[in-house]
Amino acid sequence: MDEPVRVGLVGCGGISGSHVRGLQVLKEAGVCNLEFVACCDISLESANRRAAQLKAIQGKEVSVYERVEDMLERERSLEATDICTDHASHHTIAVKCLEAGKHVLVEKPLAITVKAARLILDAARKYNRALSVAENYRRLPGNRAINWCLRKGMVGKPSVMMWVEASYGLGYWAWRHERVRAGGGWILDGGVHFADLFMYNLGPIEEVYAVTRTLSPTRYEDWPMTAKPRTVDVEDLSFATLKFENGATGLWAWTQVAPGEGVNHRAIYGERGSISWNRGLTILGEKNVGQYTMSAHELVRKMLQEMSEEEKNWMFPGGIGTKSDPWSFELSMPIQLWDFANSLRESRKFEVDGEIGLRDQVIPISIYESATLGTPVKTKDVETGRVSEYQERINRKIGLE
């Protein structure tokens, strides 16, 4: 095996814990191809905590830094950085790392506005460094199996996608409820993962028409006790129609302020049936009546049987994820890390590079732009900056006028 890629972890908050656990899974599977040599966070307590966890996994001391500039200057052997900071700082930190000659893996979304994302992409090109965005959902065995099912034509030509979620919860998520630090609410924060899945399965989205609302501007640090109220300025409801280039139409509806009955329906419909994230594959039976045929677990098994060893080794290195719950979030993180390091060592393109990360980010931002303007918007106009009404306030706040 090649020497492991030497990585610096930048940002040691919540999501970085999943990256650290991902390293542990790679070690246990015998396919670990990267090594964390440094941790950096404005909170030294957080950086020291992650460094101690990494030392326990790797058996080596891990340097700790408070400033990313110090880490980049002193860690001469550093090859890459794994950026897990808040969204608003992605572009400033990523650009510094790229300028210092380091490859970059950055947590989703790539940035909080298109203009900020462009700064990262431009720096990657200018300094000839590799840029990847942490889109791990597509790497889940269940999602790989759904994509495989669609590519095999099991439901025929896809025509409709329905992604509808309604739940209730008014908890406060710190900076994630501040527009100028998060870029928006859950539709960008977590929704960018779904945007990646939509296009992974159905191809590019060309037009978005949406409505967003903030129905409950008061959130609570102590929920559900409704104590310690905080005022927020991000959406808690979004209804969007998505027009795909291949002719399919998508409904993406989400709200977190729906007390009572919850809804979670995620499915793609084709000429001969549907594929559902909850039920699996359903195809038309006799007299055009739906007939349940294969669960997600069964689809994964079928997919693995038909895969070549090369495909399996790339999608599921060390067999990670193939013998467990096909929707286990934590098993997608190690595969993502493995792919990042493996792509660098083999000088191949990342599965999710900066350009794909930008297009993923453009979909939630197009929702905000459409809701702001009250009209459908072309995603290309958002991607090129021709439409940026919603983003202008954020750009001003972060100094990108």
Contacts in CASP RR format, 6 or more apart in sequence:
PFRMAT RR
TARGET T0000
AUTHOR 0000-0000-0000
METHOD contacts of the structure
MODEL  1
MDEPVRVGLVGCGGISGSHVRGLQVLKEAGVCNLEFVACCDISLESANRR
AAQLKAIQGKEVSVYERVEDMLERERSLEATDICTDHASHHTIAVKCLEA
GKHVLVEKPLAITVKAARLILDAARKYNRALSVAENYRRLPGNRAINWCL
RKGMVGKPSVMMWVEASYGLGYWAWRHERVRAGGGWILDGGVHFADLFMY
NLGPIEEVYAVTRTLSPTRYEDWPMTAKPRTVDVEDLSFATLKFENGATG
LWAWTQVAPGEGVNHRAIYGERGSISWNRGLTILGEKNVGQYTMSAHELV
RKMLQEMSEEEKNWMFPGGIGTKSDPWSFELSMPIQLWDFANSLRESRKF
EVDGEIGLRDQVIPISIYESATLGTPVKTKDVETGRVSEYQERINRKIGL
E
1 33 0 8 1.000
2 33 0 8 1.000
2 345 0 8 1.000
4 32 0 8 1.000
4 33 0 8 1.000
4 34 0 8 1.000
4 35 0 8 1.000
4 341 0 8 1.000
5 33 0 8 1.000
5 34 0 8 1.000
5 35 0 8 1.000
5 79 0 8 1.000
5 80 0 8 1.000
5 340 0 8 1.000
5 341 0 8 1.000
5 344 0 8 1.000
5 345 0 8 1.000
6 34 0 8 1.000
6 35 0 8 1.000
6 37 0 8 1.000
6 75 0 8 1.000
6 77 0 8 1.000
6 78 0 8 1.000
6 79 0 8 1.000
6 80 0 8 1.000
7 34 0 8 1.000
7 35 0 8 1.000
7 36 0 8 1.000
7 37 0 8 1.000
7 78 0 8 1.000
7 79 0 8 1.000
7 80 0 8 1.000
7 81 0 8 1.000
7 82 0 8 1.000
7 105 0 8 1.000
7 341 0 8 1.000
8 36 0 8 1.000
8 37 0 8 1.000
8 38 0 8 1.000
8 39 0 8 1.000
8 40 0 8 1.000
8 71 0 8 1.000
8 75 0 8 1.000
8 78 0 8 1.000
8 80 0 8 1.000
8 81 0 8 1.000
8 82 0 8 1.000
9 16 0 8 1.000
9 19 0 8 1.000
9 20 0 8 1.000
9 36 0 8 1.000
9 38 0 8 1.000
9 39 0 8 1.000
9 40 0 8 1.000
9 50 0 8 1.000
9 54 0 8 1.000
9 81 0 8 1.000
9 82 0 8 1.000
9 84 0 8 1.000
10 40 0 8 1.000
10 41 0 8 1.000
10 68 0 8 1.000
10 71 0 8 1.000
10 81 0 8 1.000
10 82 0 8 1.000
10 83 0 8 1.000
10 84 0 8 1.000
10 85 0 8 1.000
10 93 0 8 1.000
10 97 0 8 1.000
11 39 0 8 1.000
11 40 0 8 1.000
11 41 0 8 1.000
11 46 0 8 1.000
11 47 0 8 1.000
11 83 0 8 1.000
11 84 0 8 1.000
11 85 0 8 1.000
12 39 0 8 1.000
12 40 0 8 1.000
12 41 0 8 1.000
12 43 0 8 1.000
12 46 0 8 1.000
12 47 0 8 1.000
12 49 0 8 1.000
12 50 0 8 1.000
12 84 0 8 1.000
13 41 0 8 1.000
13 46 0 8 1.000
13 50 0 8 1.000
13 84 0 8 1.000
14 84 0 8 1.000
15 84 0 8 1.000
15 107 0 8 1.000
16 50 0 8 1.000
16 82 0 8 1.000
16 84 0 8 1.000
17 50 0 8 1.000
17 53 0 8 1.000
18 329 0 8 1.000
18 330 0 8 1.000
18 333 0 8 1.000
19 82 0 8 1.000
19 84 0 8 1.000
19 333 0 8 1.000
19 337 0 8 1.000
20 36 0 8 1.000
20 50 0 8 1.000
20 53 0 8 1.000
20 54 0 8 1.000
20 57 0 8 1.000
21 330 0 8 1.000
21 333 0 8 1.000
21 334 0 8 1.000
22 330 0 8 1.000
22 333 0 8 1.000
22 334 0 8 1.000
22 337 0 8 1.000
23 32 0 8 1.000
23 34 0 8 1.000
23 36 0 8 1.000
23 54 0 8 1.000
23 57 0 8 1.000
23 58 0 8 1.000
23 334 0 8 1.000
23 337 0 8 1.000
24 57 0 8 1.000
24 334 0 8 1.000
25 320 0 8 1.000
25 330 0 8 1.000
25 331 0 8 1.000
25 333 0 8 1.000
25 334 0 8 1.000
26 32 0 8 1.000
26 33 0 8 1.000
26 34 0 8 1.000
26 317 0 8 1.000
26 320 0 8 1.000
26 334 0 8 1.000
26 337 0 8 1.000
26 338 0 8 1.000
27 57 0 8 1.000
27 58 0 8 1.000
29 317 0 8 1.000
29 318 0 8 1.000
29 319 0 8 1.000
29 320 0 8 1.000
29 334 0 8 1.000
30 318 0 8 1.000
31 317 0 8 1.000
31 318 0 8 1.000
31 320 0 8 1.000
31 338 0 8 1.000
33 338 0 8 1.000
33 341 0 8 1.000
33 342 0 8 1.000
33 345 0 8 1.000
34 80 0 8 1.000
34 337 0 8 1.000
34 338 0 8 1.000
34 340 0 8 1.000
34 341 0 8 1.000
35 58 0 8 1.000
35 60 0 8 1.000
36 54 0 8 1.000
36 58 0 8 1.000
36 62 0 8 1.000
36 82 0 8 1.000
37 60 0 8 1.000
37 62 0 8 1.000
37 63 0 8 1.000
37 75 0 8 1.000
37 77 0 8 1.000
37 78 0 8 1.000
38 62 0 8 1.000
38 63 0 8 1.000
38 64 0 8 1.000
38 65 0 8 1.000
38 71 0 8 1.000
38 75 0 8 1.000
38 78 0 8 1.000
39 47 0 8 1.000
39 48 0 8 1.000
39 50 0 8 1.000
39 51 0 8 1.000
39 54 0 8 1.000
39 62 0 8 1.000
39 63 0 8 1.000
39 64 0 8 1.000
39 65 0 8 1.000
40 47 0 8 1.000
40 64 0 8 1.000
40 65 0 8 1.000
40 66 0 8 1.000
40 67 0 8 1.000
40 68 0 8 1.000
40 70 0 8 1.000
40 71 0 8 1.000
41 47 0 8 1.000
41 50 0 8 1.000
41 66 0 8 1.000
42 66 0 8 1.000
44 64 0 8 1.000
44 66 0 8 1.000
47 64 0 8 1.000
47 65 0 8 1.000
47 66 0 8 1.000
48 64 0 8 1.000
50 62 0 8 1.000
51 61 0 8 1.000
51 62 0 8 1.000
51 63 0 8 1.000
51 64 0 8 1.000
54 62 0 8 1.000
55 61 0 8 1.000
55 62 0 8 1.000
63 71 0 8 1.000
63 74 0 8 1.000
63 75 0 8 1.000
65 71 0 8 1.000
65 74 0 8 1.000
68 81 0 8 1.000
68 93 0 8 1.000
68 96 0 8 1.000
68 97 0 8 1.000
69 96 0 8 1.000
71 78 0 8 1.000
72 78 0 8 1.000
72 96 0 8 1.000
72 97 0 8 1.000
72 100 0 8 1.000
72 102 0 8 1.000
78 102 0 8 1.000
79 102 0 8 1.000
79 103 0 8 1.000
79 344 0 8 1.000
80 102 0 8 1.000
80 103 0 8 1.000
80 104 0 8 1.000
80 105 0 8 1.000
80 340 0 8 1.000
80 341 0 8 1.000
80 344 0 8 1.000
81 93 0 8 1.000
81 97 0 8 1.000
81 102 0 8 1.000
81 103 0 8 1.000
81 104 0 8 1.000
81 105 0 8 1.000
82 105 0 8 1.000
82 337 0 8 1.000
82 340 0 8 1.000
83 90 0 8 1.000
83 93 0 8 1.000
83 94 0 8 1.000
83 97 0 8 1.000
83 104 0 8 1.000
83 105 0 8 1.000
83 106 0 8 1.000
83 107 0 8 1.000
84 107 0 8 1.000
85 93 0 8 1.000
85 107 0 8 1.000
86 175 0 8 1.000
86 181 0 8 1.000
86 182 0 8 1.000
87 109 0 8 1.000
87 111 0 8 1.000
87 112 0 8 1.000
87 181 0 8 1.000
87 182 0 8 1.000
87 183 0 8 1.000
87 188 0 8 1.000
87 189 0 8 1.000
88 112 0 8 1.000
88 175 0 8 1.000
88 180 0 8 1.000
88 181 0 8 1.000
88 182 0 8 1.000
88 183 0 8 1.000
88 398 0 8 1.000
90 106 0 8 1.000
90 107 0 8 1.000
90 109 0 8 1.000
90 110 0 8 1.000
90 111 0 8 1.000
90 112 0 8 1.000
90 116 0 8 1.000
90 120 0 8 1.000
91 111 0 8 1.000
91 112 0 8 1.000
91 116 0 8 1.000
91 117 0 8 1.000
91 119 0 8 1.000
91 120 0 8 1.000
94 104 0 8 1.000
94 106 0 8 1.000
94 120 0 8 1.000
94 123 0 8 1.000
94 131 0 8 1.000
95 119 0 8 1.000
95 120 0 8 1.000
95 123 0 8 1.000
97 104 0 8 1.000
98 104 0 8 1.000
98 120 0 8 1.000
98 123 0 8 1.000
98 124 0 8 1.000
98 126 0 8 1.000
98 127 0 8 1.000
98 129 0 8 1.000
98 131 0 8 1.000
99 123 0 8 1.000
99 127 0 8 1.000
101 127 0 8 1.000
101 129 0 8 1.000
102 129 0 8 1.000
103 129 0 8 1.000
103 130 0 8 1.000
103 131 0 8 1.000
103 132 0 8 1.000
103 344 0 8 1.000
104 120 0 8 1.000
104 124 0 8 1.000
104 129 0 8 1.000
104 130 0 8 1.000
104 131 0 8 1.000
104 132 0 8 1.000
105 132 0 8 1.000
105 133 0 8 1.000
105 134 0 8 1.000
105 337 0 8 1.000
105 340 0 8 1.000
106 120 0 8 1.000
106 131 0 8 1.000
106 132 0 8 1.000
106 133 0 8 1.000
106 134 0 8 1.000
107 133 0 8 1.000
107 134 0 8 1.000
108 133 0 8 1.000
108 134 0 8 1.000
108 135 0 8 1.000
108 190 0 8 1.000
108 192 0 8 1.000
108 193 0 8 1.000
108 196 0 8 1.000
108 357 0 8 1.000
108 360 0 8 1.000
108 361 0 8 1.000
109 133 0 8 1.000
109 188 0 8 1.000
109 189 0 8 1.000
109 192 0 8 1.000
109 357 0 8 1.000
109 360 0 8 1.000
109 361 0 8 1.000
109 364 0 8 1.000
110 117 0 8 1.000
110 120 0 8 1.000
110 133 0 8 1.000
110 354 0 8 1.000
110 357 0 8 1.000
110 358 0 8 1.000
110 360 0 8 1.000
110 361 0 8 1.000
111 117 0 8 1.000
111 119 0 8 1.000
111 120 0 8 1.000
111 361 0 8 1.000
112 180 0 8 1.000
112 181 0 8 1.000
112 182 0 8 1.000
112 183 0 8 1.000
112 184 0 8 1.000
112 188 0 8 1.000
112 394 0 8 1.000
112 398 0 8 1.000
113 183 0 8 1.000
113 365 0 8 1.000
113 388 0 8 1.000
113 391 0 8 1.000
113 394 0 8 1.000
113 395 0 8 1.000
113 398 0 8 1.000
113 400 0 8 1.000
114 358 0 8 1.000
114 361 0 8 1.000
114 362 0 8 1.000
114 365 0 8 1.000
114 382 0 8 1.000
114 383 0 8 1.000
114 385 0 8 1.000
114 388 0 8 1.000
114 391 0 8 1.000
115 385 0 8 1.000
115 388 0 8 1.000
115 391 0 8 1.000
115 395 0 8 1.000
115 400 0 8 1.000
116 395 0 8 1.000
116 398 0 8 1.000
116 400 0 8 1.000
117 357 0 8 1.000
117 358 0 8 1.000
117 361 0 8 1.000
118 358 0 8 1.000
119 400 0 8 1.000
120 131 0 8 1.000
120 354 0 8 1.000
121 131 0 8 1.000
121 354 0 8 1.000
121 355 0 8 1.000
121 358 0 8 1.000
123 129 0 8 1.000
124 130 0 8 1.000
124 131 0 8 1.000
124 354 0 8 1.000
130 343 0 8 1.000
130 344 0 8 1.000
130 350 0 8 1.000
130 353 0 8 1.000
131 350 0 8 1.000
131 353 0 8 1.000
131 354 0 8 1.000
132 339 0 8 1.000
132 340 0 8 1.000
132 343 0 8 1.000
132 350 0 8 1.000
132 352 0 8 1.000
132 353 0 8 1.000
132 354 0 8 1.000
133 352 0 8 1.000
133 353 0 8 1.000
133 354 0 8 1.000
133 356 0 8 1.000
133 357 0 8 1.000
133 360 0 8 1.000
134 336 0 8 1.000
134 352 0 8 1.000
135 192 0 8 1.000
135 193 0 8 1.000
135 196 0 8 1.000
135 336 0 8 1.000
135 352 0 8 1.000
135 356 0 8 1.000
135 357 0 8 1.000
135 360 0 8 1.000
136 193 0 8 1.000
136 329 0 8 1.000
136 332 0 8 1.000
136 333 0 8 1.000
136 335 0 8 1.000
136 336 0 8 1.000
137 143 0 8 1.000
137 193 0 8 1.000
137 194 0 8 1.000
137 196 0 8 1.000
137 197 0 8 1.000
137 332 0 8 1.000
138 144 0 8 1.000
138 147 0 8 1.000
138 196 0 8 1.000
138 197 0 8 1.000
138 200 0 8 1.000
138 351 0 8 1.000
138 352 0 8 1.000
139 315 0 8 1.000
139 332 0 8 1.000
139 335 0 8 1.000
139 336 0 8 1.000
139 339 0 8 1.000
140 326 0 8 1.000
140 327 0 8 1.000
140 328 0 8 1.000
140 329 0 8 1.000
140 331 0 8 1.000
140 332 0 8 1.000
141 300 0 8 1.000
141 316 0 8 1.000
141 321 0 8 1.000
141 322 0 8 1.000
141 326 0 8 1.000
141 331 0 8 1.000
142 296 0 8 1.000
142 299 0 8 1.000
142 300 0 8 1.000
142 326 0 8 1.000
142 327 0 8 1.000
143 197 0 8 1.000
143 200 0 8 1.000
144 300 0 8 1.000
144 303 0 8 1.000
144 315 0 8 1.000
145 296 0 8 1.000
145 299 0 8 1.000
145 300 0 8 1.000
145 302 0 8 1.000
145 303 0 8 1.000
145 326 0 8 1.000
146 201 0 8 1.000
146 268 0 8 1.000
146 275 0 8 1.000
146 277 0 8 1.000
146 280 0 8 1.000
146 296 0 8 1.000
146 299 0 8 1.000
147 200 0 8 1.000
147 201 0 8 1.000
148 299 0 8 1.000
148 303 0 8 1.000
149 155 0 8 1.000
149 275 0 8 1.000
149 281 0 8 1.000
149 299 0 8 1.000
149 303 0 8 1.000
150 158 0 8 1.000
150 201 0 8 1.000
150 202 0 8 1.000
150 268 0 8 1.000
150 275 0 8 1.000
154 272 0 8 1.000
154 275 0 8 1.000
154 281 0 8 1.000
154 283 0 8 1.000
155 268 0 8 1.000
155 269 0 8 1.000
155 270 0 8 1.000
155 271 0 8 1.000
155 272 0 8 1.000
155 273 0 8 1.000
155 274 0 8 1.000
155 275 0 8 1.000
155 281 0 8 1.000
155 283 0 8 1.000
156 270 0 8 1.000
156 271 0 8 1.000
156 272 0 8 1.000
156 273 0 8 1.000
157 270 0 8 1.000
157 271 0 8 1.000
158 201 0 8 1.000
158 202 0 8 1.000
158 246 0 8 1.000
158 248 0 8 1.000
158 268 0 8 1.000
158 269 0 8 1.000
158 270 0 8 1.000
159 247 0 8 1.000
159 248 0 8 1.000
159 249 0 8 1.000
159 269 0 8 1.000
159 270 0 8 1.000
159 271 0 8 1.000
160 248 0 8 1.000
160 249 0 8 1.000
160 250 0 8 1.000
160 251 0 8 1.000
160 268 0 8 1.000
160 269 0 8 1.000
160 270 0 8 1.000
161 198 0 8 1.000
161 202 0 8 1.000
161 242 0 8 1.000
161 244 0 8 1.000
161 248 0 8 1.000
161 249 0 8 1.000
161 250 0 8 1.000
161 251 0 8 1.000
161 252 0 8 1.000
161 267 0 8 1.000
161 268 0 8 1.000
161 269 0 8 1.000
162 250 0 8 1.000
162 251 0 8 1.000
162 265 0 8 1.000
162 266 0 8 1.000
162 267 0 8 1.000
162 269 0 8 1.000
163 194 0 8 1.000
163 198 0 8 1.000
163 250 0 8 1.000
163 251 0 8 1.000
163 252 0 8 1.000
163 253 0 8 1.000
163 254 0 8 1.000
163 265 0 8 1.000
163 266 0 8 1.000
164 251 0 8 1.000
164 252 0 8 1.000
164 253 0 8 1.000
164 254 0 8 1.000
164 263 0 8 1.000
164 264 0 8 1.000
164 265 0 8 1.000
164 266 0 8 1.000
165 253 0 8 1.000
165 254 0 8 1.000
165 255 0 8 1.000
165 263 0 8 1.000
165 264 0 8 1.000
165 265 0 8 1.000
165 266 0 8 1.000
166 253 0 8 1.000
166 254 0 8 1.000
166 255 0 8 1.000
166 258 0 8 1.000
166 261 0 8 1.000
166 262 0 8 1.000
166 263 0 8 1.000
166 264 0 8 1.000
167 255 0 8 1.000
167 256 0 8 1.000
167 258 0 8 1.000
167 262 0 8 1.000
167 264 0 8 1.000
168 256 0 8 1.000
168 257 0 8 1.000
168 258 0 8 1.000
168 259 0 8 1.000
168 260 0 8 1.000
168 262 0 8 1.000
169 223 0 8 1.000
169 224 0 8 1.000
169 256 0 8 1.000
169 257 0 8 1.000
170 216 0 8 1.000
170 218 0 8 1.000
170 219 0 8 1.000
170 220 0 8 1.000
170 223 0 8 1.000
170 224 0 8 1.000
170 226 0 8 1.000
170 256 0 8 1.000
170 257 0 8 1.000
171 219 0 8 1.000
171 220 0 8 1.000
171 221 0 8 1.000
171 223 0 8 1.000
172 219 0 8 1.000
172 220 0 8 1.000
172 221 0 8 1.000
172 223 0 8 1.000
172 228 0 8 1.000
172 230 0 8 1.000
172 232 0 8 1.000
173 219 0 8 1.000
175 181 0 8 1.000
175 182 0 8 1.000
176 182 0 8 1.000
176 185 0 8 1.000
176 189 0 8 1.000
176 234 0 8 1.000
177 185 0 8 1.000
177 219 0 8 1.000
177 230 0 8 1.000
177 232 0 8 1.000
177 233 0 8 1.000
177 234 0 8 1.000
178 232 0 8 1.000
178 233 0 8 1.000
178 234 0 8 1.000
179 185 0 8 1.000
179 233 0 8 1.000
179 234 0 8 1.000
179 393 0 8 1.000
179 394 0 8 1.000
180 393 0 8 1.000
180 394 0 8 1.000
180 397 0 8 1.000
180 398 0 8 1.000
182 188 0 8 1.000
182 189 0 8 1.000
182 234 0 8 1.000
183 234 0 8 1.000
183 394 0 8 1.000
184 234 0 8 1.000
184 235 0 8 1.000
184 364 0 8 1.000
184 368 0 8 1.000
185 234 0 8 1.000
185 235 0 8 1.000
185 236 0 8 1.000
186 234 0 8 1.000
186 235 0 8 1.000
186 236 0 8 1.000
186 254 0 8 1.000
186 256 0 8 1.000
187 212 0 8 1.000
187 235 0 8 1.000
187 238 0 8 1.000
187 254 0 8 1.000
187 364 0 8 1.000
187 367 0 8 1.000
187 368 0 8 1.000
188 361 0 8 1.000
188 364 0 8 1.000
188 365 0 8 1.000
188 368 0 8 1.000
191 254 0 8 1.000
191 364 0 8 1.000
192 360 0 8 1.000
192 361 0 8 1.000
192 363 0 8 1.000
192 364 0 8 1.000
194 252 0 8 1.000
195 205 0 8 1.000
195 360 0 8 1.000
195 361 0 8 1.000
195 363 0 8 1.000
195 364 0 8 1.000
196 352 0 8 1.000
196 356 0 8 1.000
196 357 0 8 1.000
196 360 0 8 1.000
198 205 0 8 1.000
198 242 0 8 1.000
198 244 0 8 1.000
198 250 0 8 1.000
198 252 0 8 1.000
198 363 0 8 1.000
199 205 0 8 1.000
199 359 0 8 1.000
199 360 0 8 1.000
199 363 0 8 1.000
201 268 0 8 1.000
202 244 0 8 1.000
202 246 0 8 1.000
202 248 0 8 1.000
202 268 0 8 1.000
203 244 0 8 1.000
203 245 0 8 1.000
203 246 0 8 1.000
204 244 0 8 1.000
204 245 0 8 1.000
204 359 0 8 1.000
204 379 0 8 1.000
205 242 0 8 1.000
205 243 0 8 1.000
205 244 0 8 1.000
205 245 0 8 1.000
205 363 0 8 1.000
205 366 0 8 1.000
205 379 0 8 1.000
206 243 0 8 1.000
206 244 0 8 1.000
206 245 0 8 1.000
206 378 0 8 1.000
206 379 0 8 1.000
206 380 0 8 1.000
207 242 0 8 1.000
207 243 0 8 1.000
207 376 0 8 1.000
207 377 0 8 1.000
207 378 0 8 1.000
207 379 0 8 1.000
208 240 0 8 1.000
208 241 0 8 1.000
208 242 0 8 1.000
208 243 0 8 1.000
208 363 0 8 1.000
208 366 0 8 1.000
208 367 0 8 1.000
208 369 0 8 1.000
208 370 0 8 1.000
208 376 0 8 1.000
208 377 0 8 1.000
208 379 0 8 1.000
209 240 0 8 1.000
209 241 0 8 1.000
209 243 0 8 1.000
209 370 0 8 1.000
209 375 0 8 1.000
209 376 0 8 1.000
209 377 0 8 1.000
210 238 0 8 1.000
210 239 0 8 1.000
210 240 0 8 1.000
210 241 0 8 1.000
210 366 0 8 1.000
210 367 0 8 1.000
210 368 0 8 1.000
210 370 0 8 1.000
210 371 0 8 1.000
211 237 0 8 1.000
211 238 0 8 1.000
211 239 0 8 1.000
211 240 0 8 1.000
211 371 0 8 1.000
211 374 0 8 1.000
212 235 0 8 1.000
212 237 0 8 1.000
212 238 0 8 1.000
212 239 0 8 1.000
212 367 0 8 1.000
212 368 0 8 1.000
212 371 0 8 1.000
213 235 0 8 1.000
213 236 0 8 1.000
213 237 0 8 1.000
213 238 0 8 1.000
214 232 0 8 1.000
214 233 0 8 1.000
214 234 0 8 1.000
214 235 0 8 1.000
214 236 0 8 1.000
214 237 0 8 1.000
215 236 0 8 1.000
215 237 0 8 1.000
215 255 0 8 1.000
215 257 0 8 1.000
216 236 0 8 1.000
216 257 0 8 1.000
217 231 0 8 1.000
217 232 0 8 1.000
217 233 0 8 1.000
218 229 0 8 1.000
218 230 0 8 1.000
218 231 0 8 1.000
218 232 0 8 1.000
219 229 0 8 1.000
219 230 0 8 1.000
219 231 0 8 1.000
219 232 0 8 1.000
220 226 0 8 1.000
220 227 0 8 1.000
220 228 0 8 1.000
220 229 0 8 1.000
220 230 0 8 1.000
221 227 0 8 1.000
221 228 0 8 1.000
221 229 0 8 1.000
221 230 0 8 1.000
222 228 0 8 1.000
235 368 0 8 1.000
235 371 0 8 1.000
236 255 0 8 1.000
236 256 0 8 1.000
236 257 0 8 1.000
237 254 0 8 1.000
237 255 0 8 1.000
237 256 0 8 1.000
237 257 0 8 1.000
238 252 0 8 1.000
238 253 0 8 1.000
238 254 0 8 1.000
238 255 0 8 1.000
238 367 0 8 1.000
238 371 0 8 1.000
239 251 0 8 1.000
239 252 0 8 1.000
239 253 0 8 1.000
240 251 0 8 1.000
240 252 0 8 1.000
240 253 0 8 1.000
240 367 0 8 1.000
240 370 0 8 1.000
241 249 0 8 1.000
241 250 0 8 1.000
241 251 0 8 1.000
241 252 0 8 1.000
241 376 0 8 1.000
242 249 0 8 1.000
242 250 0 8 1.000
242 251 0 8 1.000
242 252 0 8 1.000
242 363 0 8 1.000
243 249 0 8 1.000
243 250 0 8 1.000
243 376 0 8 1.000
244 250 0 8 1.000
252 367 0 8 1.000
264 278 0 8 1.000
265 276 0 8 1.000
265 278 0 8 1.000
266 276 0 8 1.000
266 277 0 8 1.000
266 278 0 8 1.000
267 274 0 8 1.000
267 275 0 8 1.000
267 276 0 8 1.000
267 277 0 8 1.000
267 278 0 8 1.000
268 274 0 8 1.000
268 275 0 8 1.000
272 283 0 8 1.000
272 284 0 8 1.000
273 281 0 8 1.000
273 282 0 8 1.000
273 283 0 8 1.000
273 284 0 8 1.000
273 290 0 8 1.000
274 281 0 8 1.000
274 282 0 8 1.000
275 281 0 8 1.000
275 282 0 8 1.000
276 282 0 8 1.000
277 296 0 8 1.000
279 292 0 8 1.000
279 295 0 8 1.000
280 294 0 8 1.000
280 295 0 8 1.000
280 296 0 8 1.000
280 299 0 8 1.000
281 293 0 8 1.000
281 294 0 8 1.000
281 295 0 8 1.000
281 299 0 8 1.000
282 290 0 8 1.000
282 291 0 8 1.000
282 292 0 8 1.000
282 293 0 8 1.000
283 290 0 8 1.000
283 291 0 8 1.000
283 293 0 8 1.000
284 290 0 8 1.000
284 291 0 8 1.000
285 291 0 8 1.000
294 302 0 8 1.000
296 326 0 8 1.000
296 327 0 8 1.000
297 326 0 8 1.000
300 322 0 8 1.000
300 326 0 8 1.000
304 312 0 8 1.000
304 322 0 8 1.000
307 315 0 8 1.000
312 319 0 8 1.000
312 322 0 8 1.000
314 339 0 8 1.000
315 335 0 8 1.000
316 322 0 8 1.000
316 335 0 8 1.000
317 335 0 8 1.000
317 338 0 8 1.000
317 342 0 8 1.000
320 331 0 8 1.000
320 334 0 8 1.000
320 335 0 8 1.000
320 338 0 8 1.000
321 328 0 8 1.000
321 331 0 8 1.000
321 335 0 8 1.000
324 331 0 8 1.000
339 350 0 8 1.000
339 351 0 8 1.000
340 350 0 8 1.000
343 349 0 8 1.000
343 350 0 8 1.000
343 351 0 8 1.000
352 360 0 8 1.000
358 383 0 8 1.000
359 379 0 8 1.000
359 383 0 8 1.000
362 379 0 8 1.000
362 382 0 8 1.000
362 383 0 8 1.000
363 379 0 8 1.000
365 382 0 8 1.000
365 390 0 8 1.000
365 391 0 8 1.000
366 377 0 8 1.000
366 379 0 8 1.000
366 382 0 8 1.000
366 387 0 8 1.000
368 390 0 8 1.000
368 391 0 8 1.000
369 377 0 8 1.000
369 382 0 8 1.000
369 387 0 8 1.000
369 388 0 8 1.000
369 389 0 8 1.000
369 390 0 8 1.000
369 391 0 8 1.000
370 376 0 8 1.000
370 377 0 8 1.000
371 390 0 8 1.000
372 389 0 8 1.000
372 390 0 8 1.000
373 387 0 8 1.000
373 389 0 8 1.000
377 387 0 8 1.000
378 387 0 8 1.000
381 387 0 8 1.000
382 388 0 8 1.000
388 395 0 8 1.000
395 401 0 8 1.000
END
